[in-house]
Amino acid sequence: MSKKINTEEFKKDVLESRGFAFVDFYADWCGPCKMLSPIMDEIGNEQSVYKINVDEESELASEYGIMSIPCVILFKDGKEYARSLGFKTKEDILKMMN
């Protein structure tokens, strides 16, 4: 499963973490985000997956230059490692780790 987090939790759960962490920037009104959500939940069974609502955490979204959603950013050891924009398959998202 994925975990919805806020800016404060993001700093602890993502920026201070070791290993990989996927962060799904989304909005409730976004159709492609709704399509991606079950895929991210499935990945969350194997990897750390966090969800950030861009409407609720707009400063964080702005800080990471989120101009379009869904946007999945993969962090490794607290640093941005890869980025994916738009709806993608589970396989495509997992390839970000390579």
Secondary structure, DSSP 8 states (H G I E B T S, - for coil): --EE--HHHHIIIIIT--SEEEEEEE-TT-HHHHHHHHHHHHHTTTSEEEEEETTTSHHHHHHTT--SSSEEEEEETTEEEEEEES---HHHHHHTT-
